[in-house]
Amino acid sequence: MLREIGETNRALEAFEQALEIHPFLDNAKNMAKTLKSESGDRDI
């Protein structure tokens, strides 16, 4: 939802937090990778 309203950095933070809890969530990994590429792969 955050991505849909243009909050790419916040969406990436949410996926990274989810991966800290459950590092094997494939969908979260894929979305984090996509969001990083959309944001220019810069640190947030």
C-alpha angles and dihedrals in degrees: 000000000000090000091052092057093047098261095129096154093050091047090052091050090052093051091047090051090050090051091052088059097038111016095184099064100125095193091052091049091051094047093047089052091049093047092049091054091047091052093049093260091276125148116260 
